[in-house]
Amino acid sequence: MPNLNVEFNMITLGLAIRAKRTQLTWRIEDLAEKADLSRRTIMRMEKGDANVTLSNLLTVLDLLGLSLKIVDIAALLGSSNKKLKTKLAEEDGWYE
């Protein structure tokens, strides 16, 4: 699994998807079939293509047992910098 305690980007998300898929010993074809998507779409996700639909992405994440975490940055920024750094240090990353 890639380091997910870094700023979010599609390439890191793609690496996480590939890592989880291979951990489950699923081939690209297996995941594509389970998600009712094309093999090409799964490959694009794993390569970090930003043009995949959110709906397809969420379907794949759900099948793999992964999810994205939405954080209220405004609420975090409202606290002191020390509190913000402490809160962010406690986080496991942008995934669950």
C-alpha positions in Angstrom: 0.0 0.0 0.0 1.4 3.4 -0.9 1.9 6.1 1.8 -1.5 7.6 2.2 -0.5 10.2 4.7 0.4 12.5 1.8 -1.7 15.1 0.0 -4.4 13.4 -2.1 -3.8 12.8 -5.8 -5.2 10.4 -8.4 -1.9 8.6 -8.8 -1.7 7.7 -5.1 -5.3 6.7 -5.2 -4.6 4.5 -8.2 -1.7 2.8 -6.4 -3.9 2.2 -3.4 -6.6 0.6 -5.6 -3.9 -1.6 -7.3 -2.4 -2.6 -4.0 -5.7 -3.6 -2.5 -6.7 -5.5 -5.6 -3.5 -7.5 -5.7 -3.7 -8.1 -1.9 -7.1 -9.7 -2.6 -5.4 -11.7 -5.4 -7.9 -10.3 -7.9 -6.9 -9.8 -11.6 -7.9 -6.6 -13.3 -10.5 -8.7 -15.1 -11.9 -10.0 -11.8 -12.4 -6.5 -10.5 -13.8 -5.2 -13.8 -16.4 -8.0 -13.8 -17.4 -7.5 -10.2 -17.8 -3.7 -10.8 -19.5 -4.2 -14.1 -16.8 -2.0 -15.7 -14.4 -2.5 -18.6 -10.9 -3.7 -18.0 -9.7 -0.4 -19.6 -11.6 1.6 -17.0 -9.9 -0.3 -14.1 -6.5 0.2 -15.8 -7.2 3.9 -16.1 -8.1 4.1 -12.4 -5.0 2.3 -11.4 -2.8 4.6 -13.5 -4.4 7.7 -11.8 -6.4 8.9 -14.7 -8.4 11.9 -13.4 -11.1 11.4 -16.1 -12.8 8.4 -14.5 -16.2 9.1 -13.1 -16.7 9.5 -9.4 -19.5 6.9 -9.5 -17.2 4.3 -11.0 -14.5 5.1 -8.6 -16.8 4.8 -5.6 -18.1 1.4 -6.9 -14.5 0.1 -7.1 -13.5 1.5 -3.7 -16.6 -0.2 -2.2 -15.8 -3.6 -3.7 -12.3 -3.3 -2.4 -13.4 -2.4 1.1 -11.9 1.1 0.7 -13.5 4.6 1.2 -12.5 8.2 0.9 -12.7 10.4 4.0 -14.1 13.9 3.7 -12.7 16.3 6.2 -14.1 19.8 7.1 -10.9 21.7 6.5 -12.6 25.0 7.5 -13.4 23.6 10.9 -9.8 22.4 11.3 -8.4 25.7 10.2 -10.6 27.5 12.7 -8.5 26.0 15.5 -5.0 27.1 16.4 -2.1 25.9 14.2 -0.9 23.7 17.0 -4.3 22.0 17.4 -4.5 21.6 13.6 -1.1 20.0 13.4 -2.0 17.6 16.3 -5.3 16.7 14.6 -3.7 16.1 11.2 -0.9 14.0 12.8 -3.6 11.8 14.4 -5.2 11.1 11.0 -4.4 7.9 9.2 -4.6 9.6 5.8 -7.4 10.4 3.3 -8.5 6.8 3.1 -10.3 4.4 5.4 
